Amino acid sequence: MLTPERLLAIGGALVTILGVGFLLAVAIAAGIFGPVPRVVSLALLTVALGAVAARLRDRAPDAAVALAATSSAAAFGVVVAMTTIYGWLPASAGIVAALVIAGAGVFVAHRWGRPVLAGLSYAQVLLVLPMVLGDLDDAAMGRLTIFATIAFLPIVLVVVEHRWMRLYRFAAGALLLVALVGLLTDSVGDTAAVVRLLASLAAAALVAGVATALGEVVVVGAALGVTSLTVLSLRGQEVAFAGVSLDSGAAAVLALACGIAAWRYRARLRAVLTAGAVLHLFLATVALPASDDVIAIALAFEGLVLLLAARSGRSTALWCASLVLSAIACLRLAAMVPLSALFVTSWSVESTRWEAVVVGVLVAAIGAAHTATVKRIQVPKVRDDVRTLVGVAFLLYGASSAVVAVGLLPGASETREMGAAVVTTVIWVAVAVAMILRPASPVTRAGYLVLVAAVAKLFLIDLHAVDGILRAVLFVLTGLALIGASSQIRKFAAPRGSDARG
């Protein structure tokens, strides 16, 4: 909190730094100070300010923090002078010195109980590292991210020790910004670019992991956003290890880590982690070295697995995640099996592939599972009838597409094509009857609509497209289904009518 005392301390520190700078500028202009006296004077100033800060620690803590921050700034100045300006030390030595100074600042902040000092130390080292590294090409940018991550580790230790959450948010935001900057270079194909991206990925993953343990939902979401962007950047590198592409492998590992963490944590954190798991799972899937049809199978299978996990764990977040992947799989299924083919298979221009059959079966299974989880999982602000209709839609669409795909496989005969049309109509009638037999609800009304569509298909399309014994079987099955549905509806309605008459 910025009290008047702290404002005065910060202002005094800034004025002190400016005054010393002006004094040095005058001395340098007059030819009094050479390189060695300049660096030695700055080092002596570092020690003097640090000593004064230590003496004022108990009497004037805010002033002590300001002087300690000024002392560390002077120490960083010595490092920059000895490496970048005069070249007395190699960059590696300057980096080690900068990290030691930053760590010392965090340690002093820990001993004094002053998170502001730790934040200032981290901010200063992030400003100094680019000066020591020089031109930020791919290699230098990768090293900057690595060293910024190393300097972040002492911050994590004091945050865990003292629960300084504001300090963590500041340091995490700064490190994520460095990781994002590491994604901006456009070079492709060289080792330095891969190292740079992996460094950004590791930094963001570290931030996400610590934020998860601390319960910082917003930081977790931001860090997972950076990791997903890094995976997308890795895709352009086209690097593989043991036959697994680097982007898909990294995304799969992150998806697994987020999924495991989602089981451990609750409330909003579980929702964010689940979203992160699904996002990285999707990125891992679409990055597979396979055809779009095989990827559609993987997406549908992942949607089914997530739904079964949601059912066993009663997880709304996993249910939503399954819905997202299932919807994406349906979009791909629509490209594999044209919607027109669900009504008239002969309208389809191209034959289908076996992958379409598998995706259709998986989508149908997803629909059945969605319908079965209505009472087991509570989804806020979503009515059970709506969820049931969503499940029925998946079931009807997946089963119809799978059957039609079988009828349109390469080498299929005309009889198989007509048989697919017959089975599709029977499925529609069966699903419609099952919906109608439910207690009065929107699902019942929707069932009548499906039944009308099935009967319309029967007389307007199947009557002309199907001939011979298949036509007779189709009409007989449809008629028996309608008679059976009528008797069941009468059976359900009779007790209510008797009660009314009584």
N, C-alpha and C positions, 0 to 999 in steps of 0.2 A: 504494500500500500504506500503510495507516494505522500508521505507526511511533509509538512514544511521543513522539518529537520533533514529528511532525506533529500529533498529538493536542493536545499542549501549545500549539502555534502556533495551531491552530484555536480552542482554548478561550480563549487570550489575546486573539485577534481579537474573539471574541464578547463577552468581558468588557469589552474596550475600547469597543466600540460601545455596550453597555449603560451603561457609566460616562459616556460623553459624552452619551448620551441623558438620563440622570438629571440631569446637570449643567445641560443646557439646560432641562429641565423646571423645575428649581428657579429658574433665572434668569428664565424666562418667568413663573412664578408670582409672583415678587417684582417684576415689572414692570420688570426691568432691560433686557431685550432686546425691541426692537421687530422688525417684520418684516425691515427692511433689515439690522440687525446680525445677526439670526439667519442669514440667507442668506449674508452675508459671512463670518461665523464658520465656517459649514459649508464654504464654498469654501476658506478658509484651512486648515481641518483636512484637506481633500482634498489640498492641495499639500504640507502637512507630512508626512502619512502616506506620500505617494508618495515624497517625498525620503528619508525614513528607510528605506523599503523598498529604494530604490536603493542606499543605503549598506550595507545588510545583505545584499545579494544574494549576495556571495561568502562572507561569514563565517557567516551563518545563513540558508541559502536557504529553509527552511520558514517561518521567521519573516518573511522578506521577502515570500513569497507571501501569507501571512496579512495582512500590513500593506497590500500592494498591493490585495488584495481588499477590505479595509476602506476604502481610499482610493477605489476605484471605487464602493463602496456610498454613500459620502458624496457623491461627484459625482452619482450618480443622484438622491440626496436633494435636491441643489440644483436639478436639473431638475424634479423633482416640485413643489418649493416654488414655483418661478418660473412654473409653468404651472397645475397643478391647484389649489394652495392659494391663491396670491395673484393669479394671472391676469396676471402681468406680460408673459408671452410667449404667443403662440398655440400651440395644440397641435402644429401642424406644425413649429414651431421646436423644441419640446421633443422631438419624435420624432427630428428630425435630430440633435439633441445627444445623445440616448440612443444612437442608432446609432453616432455617432462615438466615444462613450465605450466602448461595447462593442467596437468595432473596435480602439481603442487598447489595451484589455485583452488582446485576442487577439494583437495585435502584440507587446506586452511578453512574453506567454507564449511566443511564438515566439522572441524574442531570448534569453529566459532558459532556454528548454527545459523549461517547466513547464506540462504540459497541464491541471493542476488549475486554474490561474489562468484559462485560456481557458474551461473549463467553468463556473467561477463567474461569469465575465463574461457568458456567454450566459444562465445562469440568472437573473442579476440583470436583464438587459434584458427578459427575458420577464415578469418581475414588474412592471417599471416601465411597460412599454408600455400595459397595461390602465389603469393609474392616469392616464396622460396622455390616453388616448383617451376616458375617461369611461364613460358607459353603453354597454355592448357590444350595440348593436342590430345589424341586418344590415350596415349600412355600416361601423360601427366594427369589427365582427368580421372583415369582409373586409380592412380595413386592417391589423388586428392580424396576420392570417395573412401578408399581404404583407410587413410589416415584420419579422416573425419569420423569414421566409424570407430576406430581405436580410441580417439579422444572422447567418444560418446560413452564408452564403457565405465569410466569413473563416475560419470553423471548417473548412470543406472544404479551403481552401488549406493550412492548417497541418497538417491530418490527412494530406493527400497528401504534404506535405513531410517530415513526421516519422513517418508511419505510427502516429499515436496512435489506435489502434482503440477503446480504451475511451472516449476523448473523443468519437469519432464516434458510438458506440452511444448515449451519453448524450444528445448534442445531437440526433441523429436521432430518438430516442424522444420528446424534448421537443417537437420540431417536429411529429411525427406526432400527439402529443396535442393540440396547438393545432389542427391540421387536423381532428381528430375533433370537437373542440368546435365548430368551424365548421359542422358538419353538424347540430347539434342544433336550430337555429332552424327553426320550422315555416312561416315566411312563404312565400308562393308568388306568382309572377307579376310581381314587381317587379325592376328592374335590380339593386338592391343585393343581393337574394338570389342572383341568378345570379353576380354578381361574387364574393360570399362563397364559393360552391361552387367556382367556377373557381380561386379562390385556394387553397382546400384541395386541389383536384386537382393544381395546379401544385406545391405544397409536397410532397405525397406522391410525385409523379412525380420530382421532384428528388432526394428521399431514395432512391428506388428506383434511379435511374440511378447515383448515386454509390456506393451500396451494391453494385451489380452490378460496377462497376469495381474496388471494393476486395475483392470476394469475400465480402461479409457476407451469408450465405444467410438467416439469420433476419430481418435488417433488410429484405432484399428482399421476403420473404414478408409481413412486417407492412405494408410500404409498399404493396404491390399489393393487400392486403386493404383498406386505406384508399381506394385509388383505385376499387376496385370498389364500395365503399359510397358514394363520392361520385357515381359514375355512376348508381347507383340513386336518389340524392337529386336528381340533375339531371333524371331522368325526370319528376318531378312538376312541373317548371317549364314543360314543353311549349314550349320555345324552339327555333326552327329557323333555320338560315342556309343560303341557296341551296337550300332544299328538303330539307335534311338535318337531322334532329333533333339537338340538341346532345348528348344522351346517347349516341345511337348513333354519332355522329361521333367523340366523345372516346373511346369504348370501342374503336372500330375502330383509331384511331391508336395507342392503348396496346397493343392486341393485335398490331399490326404491329411496334411497337418491341420488345415482348417476344419475338416470334417471331424477329426478326433477331438479337437478343441471344442467344437460345437456340442459334442456329447457331454463335455465336462462342465460347460458354463450354461447359464440360464438367461432368461429375459432378453433385453435388447442385444446384449453381447452375442447370444446364441443366434439371433436373427442375422446380425452382421457377419458372423463367422460362416453361417450357412450360405449366405449370399456370396461370400468370398469363395467358399468351397465349390459352389455351383459354377461361378464365373471361371475359376481356374480349371475346373473339370471340363467345361465347355471349350476353353482355349486348348487344353490338352487333346481333346477329341478332334477338334477341327484341324489341329496341326498334324494329325497322324498321316503317315505316307500311304494313304489308301484312297479309294474312289469315294465320291460323295455318297454313293449308295451304302457302302460299308460304314461310313461315318454316321449315316442315318440309323443304321442298326445299333451302333454304339450309343447314340443319343437316346434311342428308345429304350435300350436295355438299362442305361443309367437312370432314366426316368422311372422305370419300374422298380429298380433297386432302391432308389430314394423313397419311393412311395411305400414300399414294404418296410423300410427303416422308419418312416414316419408313423406307420401303423403300429409297429412294435413299441416305439418310444413316445407315441402320442405327441408328435412334434408338428406344430403348425408351420414352422419355418421349413422343415423338410418337405412337407406337403406342397407348399408354394414352390419350392425348388423343383420338385417333380413335375409340377404343372408347367413350369417354364420349359424344361427340357422336352417334355412330351409335346408341347405345342410346336417347338422347333422341329421335332421329328415328323409331326403331321404335315408341316409345310413341305418338308422334303418328300414325304409320301405322296403329296398332291402332285409333285413334279414327276414322280415315278409312275403313278397310276392316274391318268387324267380323270377329273371329276365326271366328265361326260361318259366315261367307260362304266361308271357305276350304274348307269341307266341303260345304255345300249353299247355293248362291248364292241360291236362292229364299227362304231364311230372312232375308235382309237386308231391313230395313224401308225403307231409303232408298237411292237410287242414289248412285254415287260420282262424283268429279270427276276431270278429267285430271291434277290435281296428285298424286292418289294413285298413278296409273300412273308418274309421274316419280319419286316417292319410292321406290316399290317397285323400279324398275330401279336406282336409285342404291344402295339397300340391298343388292340382289343383287350389284352390282359390288363393294361393300365386302366382302361375304362372300367373293367369289372372290379379291379382293386379300389378305384376311386369310389365306386358305388358302395363297396363293402366297408369303407372307412368313414362313412358319413356320421355314424353314431359314435365312432371311437375317437375321432379327432374333432375338437371344437375350433372352428375358424371364426374369429370375431367379425361381425358385420356382414357375414355371408350366410344366407338361409340354407338350411339343409336341402330344401327342394332344388335350389339352384345348383348346389354341389352334385346332387343326384343327376340332374339333367346334364351337367358337364361330363360326368362319368358315362352316362348312357350315350352321349354324343361320341366320346372316344371309342366306346365299345362298338357302336353301330358303324362308325366310319372305318375303324381298323378291320373289323371282321369283313365288311363288304369289300374293302380294298384288297384284302388277302385273297378272298374267293375270286374276285375279278382278275387279280394278277395270275392266279393259277390258270384261269381260262385263256389268258393272253400270253402265256409262256411260248417261246419259240418252238415251232413244230406242233402246237396244239391243234386238234381237229375241230371241225365245226360243232361236233357233238359236245366236246368239252366246253367250248365257248357258250353254247346254249345251256349246258348244265350249270355254268357259273352264273348265268342270268337267273336260272331257276332258284339256285341256292341263295342268291342275294335277296330275291323276293321273299323266300321263306324266312330268312333271318329278319328282315324288316317286320314281317307279320308277327314272328315270335317275340321280338323285342316290344313291338307295339302292344301285344296282348299282355305281356308281363307288366308294362307300365299302366295299362288300363286297370288291371286287377289290384293295383295298390289302393289304399284308402284315398278317398277324395282329396285331391291336391293338384297343384299345377303339373305334377308329373303325369297324373291321369289325363288331364286335358292335352298335354303334349303327346301322350300315347295315342289318343284319337287322331291327332294330326299325322303321326307316323303311319297309322293304319290307313288313313285316307291316301297318303302318298303311295303306300304299298299296293293298295287296290287300284289306284290310278295307273301305276306302273304295270300291273297285271293286265289291265284291259287295253291300255293305250300303246304299250310297247311289247310286253311279253307275248300277247296274243298273236302278234304278227311276226315276232322274232324267233319264237320257239314253236316247233311243230312236232307231230308224232306223239309218242308216248310221254315225252317230257312235258308237253303242254297239258296232257291229261293229268299227269301226276301233280303238276304245279297247281292246277285248279282244284283238284281233290284235297290236297294238303291245305291250301288256303281256305277252302270252304269248311273243312273240319276244324281248323283253328278258329275261324269266326264263330262256328256253332259252339265249340268248347268255351270260348270267351264269353259268349252270350249266357250259357248255362251257369258259368261261375259268377258272373255279375248278378244274375237272378238269385243265386244262392246267398251271396253276400247281402243283397238288398232285402231278402225276405224277412230276416229278423227285425230289421228296422221297420218294415211295413207292418208286421204283426204287432209290434210295440205301439205303433201309431194307432192301429185300429183298437187295441185294447185300451 
